Amino acid sequence: MSSTPSGRAAGPRDRDSEGRARNARPRDGLGRPLPYGAEGVPRQPEGVVRTPAETVVEAQELLDTGRPFHAHEVFEDAWKSRPARERGLWRGLAQLAVGLTHAARGNVTGGARLLRRGAGAVREWRADTGEREPHGLDLAGLVAWAQDLAAAVESGAADPVDAAERAPRLRRGA
């Protein structure tokens, strides 16, 4: 078996049922790969079409349990399956979840950048559509949460970030 430029052994890649490359290694709650054979958390199935209400409920449950990487996958499914006019909203929400993921992993720069990018996408979508609380989402609250967390991460005030403790509320009062 040869090795790759990174020094890893080159061998057969993990593949899904359609033959696409998929990393089958178990993952922790923040989506980091664990060694083969380790016990990870269940992964979110990809390509699931959910209603907006189902998406919000499932994502909130994942965020509340400190699994923002997995919430990102739920938002990504909505981004890919919802009508074109909503995709910017779901993409922005996915970026917020990934920003929280990176902040919880200790990636200050990436976490703050993605939190701000997601907040900007949500704010832009809201301005473009004029919708204030689509699907019951508290967009103004999410933008404020992301900006506050990005600033706290950069200042070191939120080091380390506890993903469950710092999870956003997707709906007002929820």
Steps between C-alpha positions, in 0.01 A plus 500: 500500500646838404471817702346839420691831513375543857662171598174308543472157351317504170228241478140448408275793587177469694210511253124535535245277325527711182880472495566860613794554733371525860705499815349224711707577809292563809465865605474679830222747586686781324546296182869426552610161365587238759716192443331207326341279764444785748148571614373821345165673494245403237542697179217689341377332186564712191243607244197484728215721384328654802235765536633833628338429838668157519832656402480763775395251768769247411773764470404653836516161670848443357618847600361454852699179541827658386496357147516806274688310227203267472256793506696643208428182304126538567512862380703391198227255402247786514734723299516237227132400500300817567384740228769723350370813675564340843843352435692807619322479835582133556858547379544784751363284781737219400790748516394606851504136613843444343625818664391367840666168412833666427479721809434191715797324338722795601536643149466868594558645153280255313227508762472878508521525119222246442279647770529841333455355150187315610363808675562703184324240284198490730488880521531532120228239438272680744564837330447354152173325586363729770408193705545551872440156650464237228403160636496659848876567489626793707734640234583822688581297811719258303697782339556664840600164654754435223655846522525478880654152492748597225617795711524284814697232316747752359548673835562171680198555725340182362800268516426217487152520350253248637285433192190397698529788745548756220242350262270755339124502539364461148155617601416779740402364841573141397 
